[in-house]
Amino acid sequence: MAVVGDTLAVECLGTPTPDGEEDTGSTLNAFSVTTCVLRWTWSGTYGATLSPLAHRGHLVVLNGYGDRATVLDPADGRVVAERALPGYSYRARLAAAGDCLAVVCTAERPVHRLRVFRWK
């Protein structure tokens, strides 16, 4: 979950898939904190939408397997910016500070465990 202003963003997971099969994805639902009304929904282009993060007045999500960061406007869910991130991280989580974005792999797999990027 992430909160930006009056918007609460919640990741709703898709149907679980057996290990090794492609993830069916998940949906990000955004609600008004004051009225509890659903404002918008957003789904990534492929794979799972992971780790909604409130950062600098926007929502940042990982699209796919941690290989694309997407910035959403919390008011209406429109895509403000996107960036491809080299590598991938299954079951990734996102953190940010200043202009740095960190992607952490939480899966028990031999993949890069931590990747850090400067947002340009």
Short mmCIF file of the C-alpha atoms (twelve columns), coordinates in Angstrom:
data_MODEL
# 
_entry.id   MODEL 
# 
loop_
_atom_site.group_PDB 
_atom_site.id 
_atom_site.type_symbol 
_atom_site.label_atom_id 
_atom_site.label_alt_id 
_atom_site.label_comp_id 
_atom_site.label_asym_id 
_atom_site.label_seq_id 
_atom_site.Cartn_x 
_atom_site.Cartn_y 
_atom_site.Cartn_z 
_atom_site.pdbx_PDB_model_num 
ATOM 1   C CA . MET A 1   0.000   0.000   0.000   1 
ATOM 2   C CA . ALA A 2   0.989   3.610   -0.500  1 
ATOM 3   C CA . VAL A 3   -0.661  6.922   0.342   1 
ATOM 4   C CA . VAL A 4   -0.155  10.155  -1.612  1 
ATOM 5   C CA . GLY A 5   -2.295  13.065  -0.463  1 
ATOM 6   C CA . ASP A 6   -5.893  11.807  -0.419  1 
ATOM 7   C CA . THR A 7   -5.137  8.706   -2.507  1 
ATOM 8   C CA . LEU A 8   -4.563  5.227   -1.093  1 
ATOM 9   C CA . ALA A 9   -3.094  2.788   -3.647  1 
ATOM 10  C CA . VAL A 10  -3.500  -0.933  -2.980  1 
ATOM 11  C CA . GLU A 11  -2.044  -3.772  -5.031  1 
ATOM 12  C CA . CYS A 12  -4.610  -6.512  -5.724  1 
ATOM 13  C CA . LEU A 13  -2.783  -9.707  -6.637  1 
ATOM 14  C CA . GLY A 14  -3.797  -11.839 -9.579  1 
ATOM 15  C CA . THR A 15  -4.323  -15.580 -9.485  1 
ATOM 16  C CA . PRO A 16  -1.243  -17.346 -8.063  1 
ATOM 17  C CA . THR A 17  0.767   -19.324 -10.619 1 
ATOM 18  C CA . PRO A 18  2.995   -22.348 -10.070 1 
ATOM 19  C CA . ASP A 19  6.696   -21.545 -9.770  1 
ATOM 20  C CA . GLY A 20  8.275   -21.146 -13.185 1 
ATOM 21  C CA . GLU A 21  5.090   -20.017 -14.979 1 
ATOM 22  C CA . GLU A 22  4.470   -16.448 -16.093 1 
ATOM 23  C CA . ASP A 23  2.705   -14.279 -13.530 1 
ATOM 24  C CA . THR A 24  -0.850  -13.309 -14.457 1 
ATOM 25  C CA . GLY A 25  -0.257  -9.848  -13.050 1 
ATOM 26  C CA . SER A 26  -1.985  -7.704  -10.520 1 
ATOM 27  C CA . THR A 27  -4.005  -4.506  -10.486 1 
ATOM 28  C CA . LEU A 28  -3.415  -1.295  -8.610  1 
ATOM 29  C CA . ASN A 29  -6.620  0.144   -7.138  1 
ATOM 30  C CA . ALA A 30  -6.672  3.734   -5.889  1 
ATOM 31  C CA . PHE A 31  -9.197  4.951   -3.335  1 
ATOM 32  C CA . SER A 32  -9.995  8.322   -1.823  1 
ATOM 33  C CA . VAL A 33  -8.832  8.274   1.796   1 
ATOM 34  C CA . THR A 34  -11.636 10.604  2.902   1 
ATOM 35  C CA . THR A 35  -14.566 9.040   0.994   1 
ATOM 36  C CA . CYS A 36  -13.314 5.450   0.449   1 
ATOM 37  C CA . VAL A 37  -14.527 5.703   -3.165  1 
ATOM 38  C CA . LEU A 38  -12.553 3.870   -5.867  1 
ATOM 39  C CA . ARG A 39  -10.871 6.556   -8.007  1 
ATOM 40  C CA . TRP A 40  -9.109  4.481   -10.643 1 
ATOM 41  C CA . THR A 41  -7.463  1.160   -11.429 1 
ATOM 42  C CA . TRP A 42  -4.251  0.486   -13.308 1 
ATOM 43  C CA . SER A 43  -2.682  -2.699  -14.631 1 
ATOM 44  C CA . GLY A 44  0.833   -3.128  -15.938 1 
ATOM 45  C CA . THR A 45  1.547   -4.185  -19.488 1 
ATOM 46  C CA . TYR A 46  2.886   -7.579  -18.446 1 
ATOM 47  C CA . GLY A 47  3.808   -9.549  -15.367 1 
ATOM 48  C CA . ALA A 48  3.028   -8.253  -11.933 1 
ATOM 49  C CA . THR A 49  2.613   -4.680  -10.794 1 
ATOM 50  C CA . LEU A 50  4.650   -4.586  -7.624  1 
ATOM 51  C CA . SER A 51  5.448   -2.377  -4.672  1 
ATOM 52  C CA . PRO A 52  3.395   0.787   -5.005  1 
ATOM 53  C CA . LEU A 53  5.560   3.494   -3.487  1 
ATOM 54  C CA . ALA A 54  4.718   7.096   -2.617  1 
ATOM 55  C CA . HIS A 55  7.585   9.300   -3.761  1 
ATOM 56  C CA . ARG A 56  7.758   13.028  -4.530  1 
ATOM 57  C CA . GLY A 57  3.975   13.384  -4.736  1 
ATOM 58  C CA . HIS A 58  3.508   10.516  -7.191  1 
ATOM 59  C CA . LEU A 59  3.056   6.749   -7.110  1 
ATOM 60  C CA . VAL A 60  5.911   4.640   -8.429  1 
ATOM 61  C CA . VAL A 61  5.294   0.989   -9.296  1 
ATOM 62  C CA . LEU A 62  7.400   -1.786  -10.749 1 
ATOM 63  C CA . ASN A 63  5.950   -3.141  -13.951 1 
ATOM 64  C CA . GLY A 64  6.865   -6.653  -15.002 1 
ATOM 65  C CA . TYR A 65  9.572   -8.377  -12.992 1 
ATOM 66  C CA . GLY A 66  11.237  -5.282  -11.630 1 
ATOM 67  C CA . ASP A 67  12.548  -4.289  -15.056 1 
ATOM 68  C CA . ARG A 68  10.383  -1.187  -15.595 1 
ATOM 69  C CA . ALA A 69  9.496   1.633   -13.205 1 
ATOM 70  C CA . THR A 70  6.262   3.476   -13.924 1 
ATOM 71  C CA . VAL A 71  5.300   6.784   -12.291 1 
ATOM 72  C CA . LEU A 72  1.560   7.398   -11.919 1 
ATOM 73  C CA . ASP A 73  -0.395  10.548  -11.107 1 
ATOM 74  C CA . PRO A 74  -2.227  9.754   -7.848  1 
ATOM 75  C CA . ALA A 75  -5.267  11.827  -8.840  1 
ATOM 76  C CA . ASP A 76  -6.217  9.922   -11.998 1 
ATOM 77  C CA . GLY A 77  -3.736  7.054   -12.525 1 
ATOM 78  C CA . ARG A 78  -2.285  8.367   -15.766 1 
ATOM 79  C CA . VAL A 79  1.309   7.434   -16.574 1 
ATOM 80  C CA . VAL A 80  3.592   10.412  -15.932 1 
ATOM 81  C CA . ALA A 81  6.911   8.703   -16.724 1 
ATOM 82  C CA . GLU A 82  8.422   5.287   -17.358 1 
ATOM 83  C CA . ARG A 83  11.937  3.962   -17.281 1 
ATOM 84  C CA . ALA A 84  13.391  0.609   -18.268 1 
ATOM 85  C CA . LEU A 85  15.609  -0.829  -15.546 1 
ATOM 86  C CA . PRO A 86  18.369  -3.229  -16.649 1 
ATOM 87  C CA . GLY A 87  18.070  -6.692  -15.141 1 
ATOM 88  C CA . TYR A 88  15.119  -8.239  -13.382 1 
ATOM 89  C CA . SER A 89  14.098  -9.218  -9.878  1 
ATOM 90  C CA . TYR A 90  11.418  -11.785 -9.217  1 
ATOM 91  C CA . ARG A 91  9.195   -10.706 -6.311  1 
ATOM 92  C CA . ALA A 92  10.905  -7.321  -6.272  1 
ATOM 93  C CA . ARG A 93  10.303  -4.507  -3.822  1 
ATOM 94  C CA . LEU A 94  10.964  -0.829  -4.406  1 
ATOM 95  C CA . ALA A 95  12.536  1.920   -2.296  1 
ATOM 96  C CA . ALA A 96  13.470  5.499   -3.168  1 
ATOM 97  C CA . ALA A 97  15.431  8.401   -1.734  1 
ATOM 98  C CA . GLY A 98  16.032  11.646  -3.577  1 
ATOM 99  C CA . ASP A 99  16.704  10.742  -7.204  1 
ATOM 100 C CA . CYS A 100 17.757  7.148   -6.424  1 
ATOM 101 C CA . LEU A 101 15.516  4.139   -6.970  1 
ATOM 102 C CA . ALA A 102 16.439  0.799   -5.388  1 
ATOM 103 C CA . VAL A 103 14.977  -2.525  -6.507  1 
ATOM 104 C CA . VAL A 104 15.431  -5.410  -4.092  1 
ATOM 105 C CA . CYS A 105 14.834  -9.056  -4.993  1 
ATOM 106 C CA . THR A 106 13.040  -10.993 -2.247  1 
ATOM 107 C CA . ALA A 107 12.822  -14.348 -4.057  1 
ATOM 108 C CA . GLU A 108 15.058  -17.295 -3.304  1 
ATOM 109 C CA . ARG A 109 16.620  -17.320 -6.761  1 
ATOM 110 C CA . PRO A 110 20.106  -16.679 -8.119  1 
ATOM 111 C CA . VAL A 111 19.353  -13.185 -9.461  1 
ATOM 112 C CA . HIS A 112 20.753  -9.770  -8.658  1 
ATOM 113 C CA . ARG A 113 19.640  -9.028  -5.110  1 
ATOM 114 C CA . LEU A 114 19.944  -5.227  -5.172  1 
ATOM 115 C CA . ARG A 115 19.955  -2.798  -8.062  1 
ATOM 116 C CA . VAL A 116 20.136  0.993   -7.612  1 
ATOM 117 C CA . PHE A 117 19.389  3.560   -10.321 1 
ATOM 118 C CA . ARG A 118 19.426  7.337   -10.617 1 
ATOM 119 C CA . TRP A 119 16.154  8.683   -11.968 1 
ATOM 120 C CA . LYS A 120 16.846  11.124  -14.802 1 
# 
